[in-house]
Amino acid sequence: MALSITDLKKGTLFQWEGEPFRVVDYKQKVMGRGGSIVNVRIKSLLPGGKVLDKTFKGNEQLKPADITGQGVEYLYSDGANFFFMNQKSFEQFEVPADLIGDSAGFIKEGDEVQLQFFDGRPISLELPKNVPLKVTYTENAVKGDTSSSITKDATLETGLTIRVPAFIKQGDVVSVDTTTGAYRERVKG
């Protein structure tokens, strides 16, 4: 089923020139008898994720993007590629490191994540909103300097370095926001 230009609301996935896009921003202008014009800001779902401003007119039809998601387990990385496995079918997927990008700092072996596919090939990794990660190194707090407004660097088990409050110690597990890479809270163990 084709999409009309008025279906392009924020978050809609569609295919244009053979590439999957997500609508980031949407503005419609009605032109009386001439129909309407829709101005959208769209982001490519392919690696590189270019952002474009596009205008669609009148009765243009667009194809919905056939994006599917699979729950997979992260197995390991060899530096150039990341390897995932579907827990039900045991099918394995090799994903180039540049496609994983900064998400690598939020996943560790054995984690369950969503892998997004377009035309049968992996295009992106969808992380949970927050992930628990163990602090592998941080400086000890200076006695009396443990207010939550003072922060310090902490290296996590994935190699990611974030700012944490002074009371966080090596061995603590912290919750990290995967969108911003910011410390959220200490996870009670």
C-alpha positions as MATLAB code, in Angstrom:
seq = 'MALSITDLKKGTLFQWEGEPFRVVDYKQKVMGRGGSIVNVRIKSLLPGGKVLDKTFKGNEQLKPADITGQGVEYLYSDGANFFFMNQKSFEQFEVPADLIGDSAGFIKEGDEVQLQFFDGRPISLELPKNVPLKVTYTENAVKGDTSSSITKDATLETGLTIRVPAFIKQGDVVSVDTTTGAYRERVKG';
ca = [
       0.000    0.000    0.000;
       1.434    3.357   -1.034;
       1.681    6.322    1.320;
       0.229    9.685    0.336;
       2.220   12.809    1.237;
      -0.202   13.590    4.079;
       0.758   10.264    5.732;
       4.290   11.575    6.333;
       3.816   12.415   10.002;
       6.764   12.622   12.403;
       8.341    9.172   12.872;
       6.860    7.645    9.685;
       9.176    5.274    7.816;
       9.139    5.335    4.015;
      11.289    4.464    1.035;
      12.484    7.112   -1.419;
      14.889    6.472   -4.285;
      15.483    2.958   -2.930;
      16.602    4.157    0.504;
      14.732    3.943    3.848;
      14.002    7.254    5.615;
      12.328    8.384    8.855;
      10.384   11.666    9.001;
      12.018   13.953   11.586;
       9.873   17.070   11.029;
       6.633   17.667    9.081;
       4.882   20.830    7.829;
       1.855   20.863    5.527;
       0.748   23.847    3.469;
      -2.713   23.748    1.854;
      -2.868   25.517   -1.526;
      -6.649   25.766   -2.093;
      -7.610   23.972   -5.295;
      -3.986   23.176   -6.047;
      -3.874   20.556   -3.313;
      -1.227   20.675   -0.655;
       2.519   20.824   -0.292;
       4.335   18.911    2.430;
       7.769   20.009    3.630;
       9.591   17.311    5.574;
      12.968   16.871    7.149;
      13.973   13.245    6.687;
      16.838   11.133    8.014;
      18.274    8.169    6.160;
      18.238    4.921    8.115;
      21.301    3.632    6.263;
      24.823    4.019    7.697;
      25.885    7.662    7.546;
      22.294    8.771    8.215;
      22.156   11.864    5.985;
      19.459   14.415    6.849;
      17.580   16.077    3.980;
      14.880   18.708    3.588;
      12.378   17.569    0.950;
       9.158   18.991   -0.515;
       6.434   16.688   -1.814;
       3.517   18.048   -3.850;
      -0.104   17.108   -4.494;
      -0.806   13.469   -5.102;
       2.741   12.032   -5.001;
       2.799    8.475   -3.696;
       5.599    6.981   -1.602;
       6.445    3.407   -0.779;
       6.472    2.355    2.908;
       9.925    1.221    4.076;
      10.047   -2.473    4.830;
      12.049   -2.249    8.067;
      12.026   -5.290   10.298;
      13.552   -5.769   13.711;
      14.984   -8.873   15.324;
      15.969   -9.461   18.906;
      19.581  -10.660   18.827;
      22.344  -11.444   21.293;
      25.684   -9.660   20.938;
      28.391  -12.321   20.660;
      31.727  -10.553   20.061;
      33.682   -8.089   17.924;
      36.870   -8.710   15.952;
      37.523   -4.975   15.576;
      36.258   -4.721   11.986;
      32.886   -6.438   12.543;
      30.382   -7.142   15.308;
      28.707  -10.545   15.490;
      25.126  -11.138   16.655;
      22.912  -14.224   16.895;
      19.155  -14.673   16.751;
      18.326  -16.668   19.917;
      15.431  -18.553   18.304;
      16.836  -19.523   14.873;
      20.543  -19.403   15.880;
      21.183  -17.452   12.653;
      24.284  -15.269   12.969;
      24.761  -11.756   11.570;
      28.024   -9.979   10.826;
      27.679   -6.207   11.063;
      30.467   -3.761   10.048;
      31.904   -1.725   12.956;
      31.138    1.610   11.226;
      27.427    0.707   11.239;
      27.536    0.089   15.023;
      29.478    3.335   15.631;
      29.174    4.855   19.117;
      26.678    2.175   20.161;
      29.672   -0.136   20.740;
      30.313    1.588   24.075;
      26.900    0.505   25.358;
      26.922   -3.221   24.533;
      28.799   -6.112   26.073;
      28.938   -9.796   25.189;
      25.648  -11.548   25.943;
      23.492   -8.383   25.776;
      20.124   -8.575   23.992;
      19.547   -5.775   21.456;
      17.325   -5.078   18.438;
      18.924   -5.286   15.000;
      17.018   -3.400   12.272;
      16.932   -4.829    8.730;
      16.103   -3.288    5.332;
      15.882   -5.594    2.302;
      17.299   -8.420    4.403;
      20.495   -6.617    5.429;
      21.244   -5.086    8.846;
      21.100   -1.264    8.799;
      21.100   -0.201   12.450;
      21.235   -1.251   16.063;
      18.471   -0.212   18.456;
      19.627    0.003   22.061;
      17.492    0.039   25.190;
      17.016    3.536   26.711;
      19.374    2.725   29.617;
      22.014    0.061   30.153;
      23.714   -1.130   33.351;
      27.523   -1.146   33.077;
      30.193   -1.961   35.661;
      32.819    0.655   36.577;
      36.253   -0.886   35.916;
      38.317    2.159   36.880;
      37.771    5.457   38.656;
      39.748    7.567   41.125;
      38.790    7.247   44.784;
      36.855   10.149   46.253;
      38.708   12.568   48.508;
      37.357   12.210   52.064;
      34.638   14.788   52.662;
      34.304   15.441   48.910;
      31.321   13.190   48.241;
      28.550   15.605   47.340;
      26.664   14.622   44.181;
      27.583   17.890   42.407;
      31.246   16.907   42.105;
      31.978   14.541   39.201;
      34.924   12.496   38.001;
      35.775   10.237   35.059;
      34.906    6.546   35.218;
      35.890    3.858   32.719;
      33.184    1.238   32.188;
      33.511   -2.444   31.265;
      32.965   -1.680   27.553;
      35.807    0.875   27.496;
      33.414    3.841   27.501;
      34.429    6.750   29.771;
      31.687    8.867   31.378;
      31.390   11.463   34.157;
      29.991   10.098   37.428;
      29.368   11.558   40.910;
      32.304   11.422   43.329;
      30.699    8.674   45.484;
      30.871    6.061   42.667;
      33.600    3.456   43.291;
      35.381    0.899   41.157;
      33.158   -2.206   40.934;
      29.870   -0.261   41.175;
      27.272   -0.846   38.471;
      25.823    2.341   36.979;
      22.891    2.973   34.662;
      23.888    4.904   31.523;
      21.521    6.737   29.154;
      22.262    5.349   25.654;
      21.010    8.506   23.915;
      23.274   10.977   25.707;
      25.955    8.718   27.216;
      25.273   10.303   30.604;
      25.284    8.709   34.049;
      21.749    8.159   35.385;
      22.088    6.380   38.716;
      23.935    3.749   40.664;
      22.305    0.332   40.238;
      21.607   -1.335   43.568;
      23.170   -4.795   43.635;
];
